[in-house]
Amino acid sequence: MRARTMLGTGTVAALALTGLVASPAVAAEHPVINEFSADVNGTDTNAEFVEVHAAPGSDLSDHMIVIVEGDSNSNQGKVIRADAAPAVDASGFGVLRYATNGIQNGSASILLVQGTATGGQVVDADKDGAIDEGVGFTVVDAVGVRDADAGDLAWGTILDQGFDGRSATVGGASRVPDGTDTGSASDWVRNAFNGAGIAGFEGATPEPGQAWNSPGVANRVVEVQEPPADITCESDAVTIGSVQGSGDTTPVAGQVVTVRGTVVGDWQEGGFNGFHLQDAGDGDAATSDAVFVYAPGADAVAEGDLLTVTGTAGEFQGQTQLTNPSILDCGAGTVPAAVELELPIADEERFEGMLVTLPQELSILEYFNFGRYGEVVLGTDRQMQPAAVAAPGSAEAAAVRTANAEQRITVDDGRSVQNADPAIHPGNLAEFTLENDFRGGDTIEGLTGVLEFRNSTWKLQPTEPGTYTAVNERPAAPEIEGASLEVASFNVLNYFTTLNDRGAVTAEEFERQEAKIVAAIDELDSAIVGLLEIENNDGVALETLVAALNEIAGPNEDGTERWAGIDTGTLGTDAITTALIYQPALVAPAGAFAALDESIDPRFDTAYNRPALAQSFRDLETDRILTVAVNHLKSKGSACPGDEGTPEQGNCNDVRTAAAAALADWLEGDPTGQGAEGSLIIGDLNAYDHEDPITTLEAAGYTDLLEEFQGEEAYTYVFDGQLGYLDYGLADAGLMPFVAGAAAWHANADEVSLIDYSMAFKQPAQDALFAPDPYRASDHDAVVIGLAWEALPPVEATVVDYAGDDRYETNALVSADTFEPGTDVVLASGQIFADALAAGPAAARAGESLLLTPGGRLLDVTAEELERLQPERVTVLGGPSSVSSGVVRSVLDIVPGATVERIAGADRYETAALVAERYFGTAEHAFIASGQLFADAVSASGTASAIGDVPVLLTPQASASPYTTAALESLEVDSATVLGARASVSDAAVVAYRAVTAVERFAGSDRYATNAMLVERFIAGGDDQAIAMATGFNFPDALSASMVAGAHDAPVLLAARSCVTLDVAERIGELDPTTVYNVGGLPSLSPEAWRTDC
């Protein structure tokens, strides 16, 4: 066997430079940039600096340090920032330090200049890579970092990704020896990317051949240790587990070790410059049995090769690796069996570098980096933005955020090069093409590869394909059933007729962009379309788009043009604006347009928000008038003055919220003067539906139509792999009776950007992945709202409405109408769902009233109902944190002769178990629902109350509760039903409960589907069947509905406020109720919801 010793070019240079801190052989006669750090692994706190080296005593007061943008964008060749050069000390060093992110990552150049430069100044107008004449300064020295993106520029000595034989973009570098200046990249040595040498990065050491970060002192390079020359395939080798250790970092950092194992992942091509080696293991489950071997320039290896490797152990960006390796080919090895890992993975570190497989069926969550970096993110189920399903800052939002983070993993393509060709399909690992594509929400099962830590995240580098299933097929444009008129909101993704600004760079790109947008709007075929992100150039872009639409659509039957636009001229001062187009054969503008800006209401700050555009339209079929207001509020990305951002709401929440309040007031005043039937707000409000701007509009009387008709899981946008909607249709009270439905067209958010119009960050083969169709015409989905002017059909069933001013009054109304005096009472929190929902079936079984109370005091409406009932016994559920002692004292004041007892466990799970044991004794069947998310527990409580002999027990998500397990045993439960998908109740928890009793899982696509499944399974229905309706958006009214369920054998069905989803509508149709009890009123529940399809 022959040894294959690998010394990359960076290592050779490092060997030559090790220890050189004396005067350089070729020293500059002028001041130089001697060292810089622009980026380190993690946050760049205290890590960004530029060091100048000059003769001691040099006066640099007329010098500046200038950073020039090199990335291929509209700022290329401009000065990002300019700062006075630092004074040099007695050793000739001067250091300019920057705040975090003070120096741009990516392609940028650092110039030491004599003279004056200013931020924003163009210094290379023709973008030829040379500083222009007459810029007002002289370049004394310059060094530029350039990443792999096509079209990027750098000035001065250029440090490309591979200048030293490595593959990563340079984060920092040092001249070694200090002051060396031959004008070549060989003057420079890459700095340790792990921050070694910088305060706050203690414990980090550079890889062999890399330089320490050493601001203000002599530059140094870590010495390379030569591997032994006498290693053979029979030489002693340590286990890889001993190199990995049981902690986050190797316990033998800097030491030369010899290991032997089988190649399980070969990444020598594509930028990683190495491979993963795995041995048979050391018997210690806490240590990984694999390691990455960094071997740029090494002879080719292949998966399955048995190798003996001697190299220096260390860490790079959080991953243990061997560098400067000597490699012996020892024949064919045995590839170890892949370890099965299910999400969430409890401790990835012990599997670092090992061959693993993901047996679960995982959904594709995120694909933003697919085109450029080949990455996707998989998760157990599609994930929602926390603020799309819960109040920002709430415990529920925090729980969603935590669960989302735990239930996902990144899948890479085994390459670090950007814009790789070919792009690789993440499921079947074949080339990604228009015929072999994928969409968000599609699933991959059984993917196998190497688990590693790279770019600050755990990733799977695939080696074997999984089973890919296209479960989210491309949909056609929505058609709202029953609608006679449709209005749409559509983001046109910077449709600019001015090239090389925000939109298309070239004429070819513009043609591609326009083709997709036109195809999408033509297929939507809505009467009115609000446009976002169209160029604000005095109507030129709008006229161009309308002309293109008319060319594709063709004329109307009478020869008139199909489309027209509302001519607003330039609207506001931003480069993009809002606009309206319409079909003159269907609607006609009524009066002139109106615009809202800060001159009308200072709260609507158009320094950040685009002006709101309102136009009234007359429906030509009915003569009804509708006012449409299209909006584009401030984004979350950049901060506003005095606004530091709030959890889950992003930057500028205050600006958006104030604008929303102003918008509602403005529309209330009928700005177009047409006396319309009502107003419809559409557009990109840059806020998820539980955030302050939306709740502000809802408080002003507007109904969120996507939430109303599609439910809580509606979405139009994917960010960080999480769904939500920023694009809206909101109807005021006047318009709501005419709204037939609303839907999002998932033609954009679920598609990868690799197929969009842009030709940036793509190789020619990926540029060819284009079709002039509607898909990925934008990054936002269109929203379609359907209007109908006809009344609802007459009601045949008897409808009983319980609608108080709040949850407590509604609760008291139900109790008063259901129970006679002398009825005993269960008293539970109206604020904490867990205790209360377990109480519903218990109270129903005992025929007791279930009253709700705030934790701190007993409200008058509840006290009056207690006074009426005069119960002999009051059972309080939950500890004093749920229902305080003060509330109990108030109860005793009202019913002094009553027996008051409290049922309270150590946590919500024990409390639910105690309630079940107290009220049921034994039970043949039980429901088990999440104790963290109320949605499925609501369905469980309502159905169990109607059945009468089924308790509801609660469970954590990740594992079984011992209290729940014990209750299943003590209740002698023969079988149980778990409610919800794995995101609510994990497989591990289900398996644990199956050890006690037979368990089945019911999990619909959303809370409404689960609710419908449960009712279909357990409620047979009959003559004079009653149902109870409650909102699916919160728990209190549904809890009150459990009293109706128990008293009238009426299952509780959930509504999406003003409508029911198809699953629920089908159950209602099958039950054919003669009595409908609506528990809760507007805005939570419409009395017509039970017979209104979403």
N, C-alpha and C positions, 0 to 999 in steps of 0.2 A: 504494500500500500504506500502511496506517496502522499506526503502532506501537502495541503493546498493552503498556503499562508496568505492571508488577505491584508494588504495594506492599501487603503484607499488614498486618493490624492491628498485629502485633508490630513490623513495620518502621516504621510511622508513629509508634508510641510511642517507638521507639528514636531516631528522628530528633529527636523533641521533647526527649528526655532527654540526648542526647549531650553529654558534657562537663560536666554539672551536678554539681558536687561541693561547692557552697557550701551555705549554710543553705537548707533547703526553704521553699517558700512556706507550706506547711501543716505545721508541725512538731508532733510529739506533745509533750505536756507531761508525759508519763510515760515510763518505760523501755519500749522496744519490741524485739521480735525484728526485727533489722535485716537479717539474711542467714542462710540455712541451706543446707546441702548434705546430702542424704540418699542420693543415688545418682548415680554417674557411669558412663560407659561402661567396662566391664571391672571389675576388682576395686577395691573402695572403700577400699583401704589409704590411710590418712592423709587421706581425702577427706570424711569425715563430720564436720560441725560445726554449731553454732548460734551466731550472733553476736548479742550484745545491744548496743543503743546507748542511752546515757543521759547526763545531764549529768555532766561530769567531777566526780569526788568523790562521786557517788551511792553510798549504802550499799545493796547488794542482798543482804545476808547473810540476810534473811528471805524471799528469793525462791527459786523453783525453776523449772527447765525440765522440763516434763512432756510426754511423748509419749503420745498416745491412739490406740488402734486404731480405724481407720475402715472396714476391709474388712468385708464382710457375712459374718461368721462368729460363732461362739459367744463370741469375745473382743471383739466390737464394743462400743465405749463403755467399755472398760477401759483403765487406765493400763498401758502397756507398760513404761515406766521413768520414774523421777523422779530428777533430779540437782540438786544445789545450783547456783544461778545463778552465773556467773563474776563476779569483781570487774572493774570497769571501770577502764581506764587513764586517763592524763591527756588522751587524745583522746576519751574517752567510749566506747571500745570494750571489750567483754569477750567472750572466745571460749571456748565449751565444746566440747572435741573428744571424739570417740567412737572406740572401736575399730571395726575392720571389721564391718559389718553391725550397728552399734550403733543406727542408726535404721532402722526398717522401711521397705522399699520399698513402693510401692503407695499405697493410701489411708491416710493417717495425718495427725494434726494435732500441731502444736507449740504448747504453751501456756507463757507466762511468767506464773507465779502468785505471789501473796503468801500465805504460809501453808505447810501441809504436805500433800503427796500421797505415796502409797505405791504401789509396783508391784502390779498386780493389782486395784487399787481400781476399783470401778464408779463412773463419774462421769456416765454418761447411761443410767440404768437403763431408761427407756422408749424409748430410741433415737429421740428426736425431733429430734436435731441441736442440742440446747441442753444446756449443763452444768447438772446438777441443783443444787437448793438443798441447803445443809447438807453440802457435801463437805469442808469444813475448809480451804478456800482461796478466794481471790478471783482471778479471771482478770484480769490486767493487760493482756495482749495475746495474740493467738492468730492463727495462720495454718495453713490446712489444705490438703493436697494430696489431690485426688480423681481416681482414674482412671475408666475408662468402665464399670466393673462396676455392674450394677443393684443397688440397695440399699446402696451404700457411703455413708458419712457423713463430714462434715468440720465442724470447729468454728472460729469466727473468720472471718477473710477467707479465702475459698475460691479456690484456684487449680486450676481444672479443666484438662483437657488442652488445650482450645482457648482459654484465657483471653487469649492473646496472638496468636491466629490460627494457631498451630501445632497439631500433632496429637498429639505425644508426651506421655506423662505427665511432669509436672514433677519433675526430680531435685533442683533447687535454685533459689533465687531471691534477689534483692537488692532492698531498697528504694532507689529512686533518685529524688532525692538521699537521702542517709542521713537516717533519721528521719522521712521523709515519712509522714503518716498521715491519709488522708481516709476510711479505712475501706473503701476500694475496692480491687479487684484491680489497678486501674491504678497503684497505688503501687508495684507490683512489676514487675521485669524478670527474665525467665528467665535463669538462669546457664548457662554453656556446659556441655553434658553431657559434653564430651570432657575435662573436668578442668582446662581452661586456668586457670592461676594457682595451682594446687596443686602442692606439691613432689612430684616423681615424675612429673609430667605435662608436663615441659618440652617446648617445641616446639609444644604445642597452642595454638591461638588460637580465640577465640569467633567464631561467625558474626556478620555484621553485625546489629546490633540486639540482641545478647545481652550479658549482663554477664559480666565476669571473676569467677571465684571469688576473693574477696579477704578472707579472714578477718583481722580486726584492723586493717584499713585502709579508707580511703574506697572506696565502691563506684563502679565505672566501667562504662560501656557502650561497645562497639565502634562506631565511627562508620560509617554507611552511605554508600557512595560512589554518587552518582547516575550512571546510565549516560548515554553521549552521546545527544544528541537528534537527530543528523543521520544515523543509520544507515539504510541502505536495503538492498534485496535484492541490490544490485550492489556494496555496500561490501565492502572487503577483509575476509576472515575468516581466522582462524588455523585450523589443523587441530585437531580435538579431541584427536588424539594428543599435540600439543604442550601441551595443557592437562593431560592425564592424566600425561604423562611416563612414564618407564620404571621408576620406583620405586613405593613404596607410597602416596606422597602427591603431590599436584600440585606442580610446581616453580614455579607462579605464584600461590601462595596469597595472597589479599588483593588481587589485581590484577583490574581490569576487562578482560574479553576479549570478543571477538565471534567466534562460531562459526556455521557453517551446516550443517544436516544434516536427515535425515528422521526423523520420530517413529517409533520402533520399539516403544515401550511407553507407553501412556497410563494414568497412575495418578492422574489429578486427582480422581477420586471414590474414596472408601474410606479416606482418611486420609494417603496419601503426599503428596498436594498437589503433584503434578508429573508429569514424563514423562521418558523417556529419548530422547535425540537421538543419531543415529549418522550419521557422514559416510562418504565413500568411502574414507577411510584415508590414511595418510601414508607407506605403504611400509615402516614400521618394525614388525616383528612383536613387538617388546617393548612397544609402547604400545597401549592400547585406543583404539578409534575411536569410542567412545560416552561420553556423560556424562549424569548426572541433572540435570535442571533443576527446582529447587525453586521453585514458582510458586503459592503459595496465592492463591485468588481470581482466577486468570487466566481469560481467555476460553477456551472449550473448544477443544482441539486433538484431532486424531484420528491414529491410526496411518496412516502414508503421507504426512502433511503435510510439506512442505518449509518449514523455518523458519530465520530468521536470529535468533539470540539473543545479546544482550549482557548480561553479568552478571558478578558477582564470583566468582572461583574460590576454592574452599575445600574442606575436608573435613568431613564429618559422620558420626560413628560409623564411621570407616574408609572411607567412600565419597566419592569426588570428586564435587562438585556445583557448579552455578552458582546463586547466589542473587540476589535483587533484580533479576530479569531484565526486560529490554525485549525484546518478542517481535514479530517481523514474520512474517506469513503470506505465504510466497512461492510458493503454489500447491501442485500435486501433486508429490511427490518420488518417488524410486525406492527402494523398500524393499530394503536389501541382503540378499543370500542369507545364511541362517543358517549360522553356523560349526558344523560337527559336532565335538562334544566327547565323548570317551569317558572313563569313570571308570577309574582315578584321573586327575584333571585335574592336570597337573604344575604349572601356574602360572595360577591363576584371575585374578590381577591384570591380566594383559594382555588379558583378555576382559571386564573390568568394564563393565557397562552394555550390552554388545553383544547382538545377536540370535544365539542359539545353539540348537542342537537336540541332543537326547540320543538317538543312534540305537540304543543298546543296549536289550535287553529288561531292564528293571530291576524288582526286587522292591520292594514296599512294605514298608519296615522299621518305621517309627515313625509313629504317628498320635495320640499323646497330645495334641498341640496342635491337632488338626484342628478340633474343635468350637469352641474358643475363639478360635483365631488362623488357622484355615484352612490349617495347615501339615501336610505329611507329609514323611518322609525316605525316599528311594529308594536302593537299593544294587544291586550286581551280583548278589548272592545274599543270602538271609536270613543274618543274622549271629548268632553265638553269643556269649554272655557269656564272657570269657576264662576265668573260674574254672569255667565249665560244661564246658570241654573240656581244660583244662590246670591244672597245679598253680599256685596263686596265687604270684606272685613269680618264676615260672620264665621262662626265655627263650621257651618256647612260648606262655605266656600273653601275654607282651609282644608277640610276633609277631602273635598274634590281635588284640590291642588296636590295634596299628599298622595292620594290614590293614583292620580294621573302619573306622577313622577315614578311611583313604584311599579306601575303596570306597563312598562315600555322598555324597549331596547332598540339601539341603532344597529342597522345592518349596512355594512360598507361593501365595496366592490373589490377589496384587495389591492387598491391603488391609491396613491397620494397625489398623482398628477391631476391637474385640473382639466376639465372638458375632455375627458378621455374618449377615445374612439376605439372600439365601439362602446356605446352605452350598454350596460348589462341589466337585463330584467332581474329584479331582486328575488323573484320566486323560482323561476325555472332556470335562471343563470344563462339563458340564451341571449343573443343580441336583441336589444330593445328596438322594435320597429313599430310602424303604424299598425301592423297586423299582430305583433306580439307586444302589446302595451299593457298598462294597468291603470287603475283609478284608485283614489282614496277609498277606503272601505273594503276593497277586495282583500282576500285572505290568503295567507301562506301557512302551511302546516308541515312540520317535520324538517325545517331547514337545518342543515348541518354545517359547522365551520369552527373556526378558532375564535374563542372569546379573548379579547384583548382590550387594554386601556390605551386610547390614543386620542389626541386632541381634546383632552379633558373629559372624555366620556367612555363608557364601556361600549364596545362594539363587537358584533359578530362579523368576522371575515369569512364569507361562505366558501366551502369546498365542495359541497354536494347540494343539488337543488332540493327544494321542498315541493309540496303539492300546492300549486297556485290555483285559486278559484276566483273567477270574475263574478262576484256577487253584487256588484254595484254597476250594472250596465248603464251605458249612456242613455239618458232620457230625452224624449222629444220635449219641445216647449210645452209648458202647462196650458191646459184649457180648463178654465174654471167652469164647472158644471152649473148651469142655470144663469150664467152671466150673459147680459146683453151688451156689455161694454167692458173692455179691459184696459187697465192702465199699468204701465211697467216702469220700473226704475232700472237703469242699466249703466254700469261703469265702463267707459270706453278706454280706460287704461292709457291715458296721455295720448289721445288722438290729436297729433300736431301736424298741421300742414307745413309748419316751419321745421325743416330737417335739422337733425343733430342738436336738438334742444332737449326736451324731456321725453319725446317719443321716438319715432323712427329716425334712424341715423341716415339712412340712404333712401333713394327713391324705391329701390327694390323692397326694402323693409316696409316702407309706407304702403306699397301695393299689397303686401302680405297682411299687414295690420288691417287695412281697410276691407279686404276681402272677408276676413273673419268677422269683423264687426257688422258688416252689411249682411252677411249670411245669418248672423244671430238675430238682428233686429227684424229681418225679413221673416224668419221663422216664428218669432214672437207674434208678429202681426197684431200688436196691440193698437188701440185707437190713439192712445197718448203714450209717449215714452219720455221720461225724464232722463237726461244724460249727465253723467259726472265725468270729470277729468278730461274735458274737451278744451282745446286751446282757446284762450281768451284774446282773440285777434280780430276784434270788430266784426265777428260773424263769418269770417272767411272759412274757418274750419267747419262751422255748422253748414254753410252753404255747400261746401265740398262734399260733406257726408250725405246731405239730403239729395244732391245730384247723383251720387253713387247708388243710393237706395232706389231712386226712381229708375235708374238704368237697369237695375237687377229686377225690380218688382214689375216694371212695365206699367202702362197707364191703366186707369179705371175704364170701365166699359164705355163711358161717355167721352173718353179721350183725355180726361183731366189727369194730372199727375197724382200719383198715389200718396206722396208724402210732402209735407211742408214744415217749415220751422218758424218759431217765434223769434222775430228779429229784435234782439235786445241791444245790439252793438256791444261794445266793451262793457263788461259788468264787473265792477270792482277792480282791484289792482293786482291780483294774483295772476300768475301765468296760466292757470287753469280756471275754468268757470263751470257753472251749471247751465243747462239749456233744455229746451222742450221742443220736441217734434210731434207731429200728429197727422192723422189721415183725414183730409178735408171731406171725404165722402161719408165719414162717420160723425165727426164733431166739427164745430166751428168755434174760434175764439170769441168769447163774450167780453167786450171791453178791452182795455189795454192791460199789459202786464204791470205788475208792481214788484218792487225789490225792497228787501229789508237790509239795512246796514246800520252802522253806528250813528249815522246822522238822524235816523228815525228813532232808534232806541239804543242808547249807549251800551246796554247790556249785550247787544249783538256786535261783538268786536270783530270788524272785518279786516283788522290787521292780522287775524288768525283764521277766522271763518270766511268762507266764500259767501257773498251776499245770497240770501234766500230769494228765489225767483218764484213768483206766484202768477198764475194765469187761470182765469175762469174759462170753461168750455161749455158749450151748449150741445147736448146730445141731440142729434138731428132726428132721431126716431121718436123721442118722447118730449123734447123741448125742456127737459130737466137741465139744470145748470150745476156744474161741479167746479170747485176751485182746487187746483193742484199746486202744491208748493214743493219745489224740488230744492234740496239742501245738500251741502257738503261741509260738515263742521270740522273743526281743527282735529288733526290726527293726534295719536298718542305718542308719536315718536320723539319729537323735540319738545323741550320744556318751554313754558311760558314764564315771563317775569313773575317772581314771587310764588311760583307754583312748583313744588317739588314732587308732585305726583302723589297719588294715594294708592294703597294696595289694591291690585287687580283692576284699577280704573285708569292707570297710566297717567302721563303728563297731561296738563291742561284740562283736567276734569272740571275745574271751576269755570273755565272759559266756555266749555261746551254746555254746562248746566245753565249758566246765565243766558246763553244764546237760546236754549230750549224754552226757557221761561219767556223770553222776549218774543220768540216765534209764536207761541201759543197766544199771547196777548195781542200780537199784531193780526193774526188771522181772525181772532174774535172780533176785531174791529172791521172786518170785511174790506181788506185793502184794495180789492179790485172794484168794489162798489156794485156788485152784480146780484147781491141777495141770493147766493147759491144755496142749494139744498144742504150742503155741508162742505167741509174741507178735508183734503187728503194730503198728508205730509209724506213725501217719498224722499229717497236719497240715502247717502252715506252719512250717518250721524256719528260714526266713529266711537260708538259706545255699545256695549252689550246690553241685553234687555233688562238686567237687574241694576244697571248703573244709574247714577243720579240724573243724567239728561233724559233718560227714557221714563223713569219714575216721575220726573217733573212733568213731562207731557201727559202721562197717564193721570196724574193728580189734577191736571187742567181739563180732563174729560176726554182725552184721546185713548183709543183702543189700539193696542199693538196687534196688527192683523196676522202676522206670522205666528205669534204666540196663540192668538185666538183660534186660528184654523189649522195650524200645523203642530202646535204644542211646544213644550219646553225644549225639545231636541231639534227644533228648526235651526238651519244654518245657511249662511251665504258665503262664509269665509273660513279658511283654515289658517291658523297661525300657531306655530310651535306644535303642530299636530293636534290642536284642539279646535273643536267646532264651536261656532257661534255665529250670530249675525250682527253685522254693522249696518246693513242695508234694510230699509224699512218701508212699510206702508202703515200709516197711523191715521185712523179715521176719527173725526169728532162725533159727538152725539147725534148731530143732525144727519150725518152720512151713514151711520151704522145700520139703520134699518134697511138700507139698500145694498149692503155689502154681501155678496154671495159667497165669497171665499178669497183666499190668498195662498200663494205658493211660491217657493223659490225654485228656479230652474238650475239644477246642478250640472251645468255644462262647463263650468270654469273652475270652481274651487276644488273639485275632485280630480282635476287633470294636472299632469306634470307640465312645468314650464318649458320642458324640452321641445314641446310641439307648438309653442306659441310663435308669433311672427318674428320675434327678435332673432338676429343673427349674431349677437354678441355672445361670448363665452361658449361658442360651439365650433366644432370641427366641421368641414364641408359635409361629411356624411350625416351629421346631426342637423345641419341647416336643411338638409333634404327631407327631414322628418316634418313635413308641413303639408297641410291640406286646407283648402279655402272653405272650411266648414265652420260651424258655430263654436266648436269645442276649443277651449282655452283662448277665446277672444279677449278675455280679461282675467284678472285674478279674483274678481268678485262675481258671485252668481246674481243673475237678474231676479227681481221680485215682481210678481204679477198679481194684480188685484182685480177681482171680478166684481162688477156692479150689476144689480138687477133692480128694476123699479116696481116689481110686482109684490103683492102681499103674500104672507105665508098662508098655507092652507088652514082651514078651521081646525080647532082642537076638539078631539072627540073624548079623550081621557079627562078625568077629573084631576085638576092640578092644585096642589096645596103648597103654598109658598111660606117658608119660614125665613124671613129676612130682617134681622135686626140691624141696628146701626153698627154693631161690631160682633165679634165672635161670641161674646158673653151674652149679649141680648138675644142673638139667634139661638144660642144654647138654652136660655131660659124659656124662650117661646116654644121650642120643641118639647121641653119638659112639661110646661104648663098644659100643652095640648095633648099630652100622651099619658100622664100619670095623675091618679086621684090623690087627695090628701091621705096621709098615713103611709105613703110609699117611702121606703128607705132610700138613702142617697149614697152614691159613691162620689167623692170630691177629688178632682184631679187638676193638675196644672194645665192651663190653656196656653202655656208658653213652651213647655218641654214635651215633645210629642211622645217620647218613649213610654213613660208611665201611663199616659192617658190612653194610648192606642191599645195597650194590653188590657186596660180596664173596660173597653167597650164591650167585648163579648162576655166578660164576667158580669157586668151590670145587666146585660140583656138576658143572660141565663137566670139571674136572680130576680128579674123583673124590677130592678131598681133604677131610679133616675141617676143619670150621670151628669153632674154639674161641673162646670169649668170655672177656674178662678185664677187671677194673677197670683204669683207667688207671695207678694208682700201684703196684700189687703183683699178683703172681701168686698166686691162691688155691690152697690145698692140693688141692681137688677137680680143678682144671685141671692142676696139676702132676702129679697121679697119672695122669690120662689121657695127658698127654705122655709120662710114664714108660712107660706101657703101649704107646703107639703107636711110640715110638722113630723118629720121622720122619727122613728124610735131609735134608729141606728144610722150613724154617719161614718163611712169608712174613708179615711184619707189615704191617698196613694202617694208614695214618695216621701223622702225625708224633708226636713225643714228648708232645705235649699229649693225644693220644688213647691211645697206648700208650707208657709211659715207657721210658727206657733201663734203668731198674732191672728192669722186667719182662723186657726182652731178655736182661739178664745172668742172670736166674733161668732163662730158657729154656736158655741155653747151659750152665748148671750141670747141668741135667737131661739134656740131649742134647748133650754137648760136641762130638760129631762132626758135628752137623748144620750145614748151611749156613743162616744166618739172613740174610734180606734184608728191607729195608723199602720199601714203596711209599707215597710221601707226596707229594701235590701241594701247590700254594700254598694251596688251599682244598679243600673237599669235592668240588667239581665237577671239579677237575683230578684229584683222587685217584680218583674213579669212572672218569674217562676213562682214566687210566693202567692201572687194573685191567682194564678192558675190552680195551684194546690188548694188554696182556700175556697175558691168558688166552684171548682169542678170535681175535686177529689180524685176521680179517675176519668179517663177519656180514651176512646178508641182511636181518635185521630187528632192531630194538632197541626197548626200552621207555625212555621218558623220564618221570621222576616228580619231584615236588617234593623239593628238598633241604632244605626248611624245615619241612615237616609230614610225619610219618612214615607216615600212614595209607595213602596211595596207593602209596608206595614199598614197603610191606609186601606188598601184593598183587602188585606188579610183581616183587619178588624171589622170592616163592613160586611164581608161575606160570612165570617164566623158568627157575627151577631145575628144574621138572618137564619143561619143553620141552628144555632142555639146550644150545641153541645161540643163545640170545638174551641179550645183555648188558643191564644196567640202567645207564642214565646219569641224572644228576641235573641239575636246573635251578633257578635262582632263580624267584620268582614273576613279577617285573615284566618281566624281559627275559631274552634268551637268554644263556647262558654261552659265552664264546668257546672254552673248553675242550671243552664238549659239542659245539659246532658242529664244532670241529676233529676230534673223535673220530668223529663221524658220517662225516666225509670220509675219515679214515684207515682206518676199519673198512669202508669202501665199502658202507655201509648203503643198501639199496634202498628201504626203507620203515621207518617208526617209528610207535609208538603213544604218544601223550601221555596220561598218567593224571591225571584230576581236572578239576574245573571251573575257571572263570576265577579264582576266589579262590585256587586252588592254582598254576595256571600261566596267565599272562595270554595274551590273544590276540596281543599283541605278540611274546611269546616264541615262540608257535606259528608265527606268520608268519615269524620269523627262521629257524626250523628248516626250514620249508618251502622256503626258498631253497637248502637243501642236499639235501633228500630229500623223498619223499612222506610226509606226516604226517597221521594221523587222531587224533581226540581221543575218549577213552572217559571219560565222566563220569556216574556214577550219582547218585541223590538223596542218598546218603551213602556212607561207606567200604565198607559191606557190599554195596550195590548195585553199586559199581564193581568190587569183588572178584568178584562173581558174573558180571558182564558179561565180565570178562577171562577167567575160566575157561571160560565158554560159548563165547567166540570162539576160544580157542587150544587147548583140551583136548577131544579128541574122545571120550575114554573107550573102554573095551573090556572084555573078559572079565577077571575077577579084578582089577578096578580098585581101586586104593587111593587114599585121600585122607588128607591131613594136616590136623588142626584146630589152630588157635591163636587166642588172644584178639585181638580187634581194638582193644584198649585200650592196648597197648604193643607195642614191636617185638622185644624179645630172644627170646621164645619163638617168634615167627613166624620169626625168623632161624634159630633152631635147627631149626625145621621145614623149612627149605630143604634141610638135609642129607637128611631123609626124602624130600623131593620129588625130589631128584636120584637117590637110591639106588633108589626104588621107583616112579618116574614118577608121583608122587602130588601133584596140585596142592594148594596150601595154601588152605584156606577159612577165613574169619574168623568167629568166634562172638562174640556179645555176652555173654560170660562163661558163662551157663547156658543159652543158647538161640541159635537162629539166626533171622535175619530171613527173610521170605518169599522174597526173591531167592536167598539162599544155600540155603535148604531146597529150592527147586526144582532148583538145580544138583545138590545131593546126591541128590535123587530121580532125576534124569536119569542121573547117573553110576552109581547103584546099587552102591556100594562093597562089596566083600567084606572089606576090611580098613580099619580106621580107626585112624590114629595120632593120639592126643591128646598134643600137646606143651605141657606146662604143667599145673599142678594148681590146686585151689581156693586162694584165691578168684578167681584169674584165669580159670580154665577148668574148667567142670564136665565130668566124663567123659560125661555124658548130653547135653551141649549139642548135639552133632551131630544128634540126633534129637528135639530139643525145640524146638517153634516158639515164637517170641516173641509 
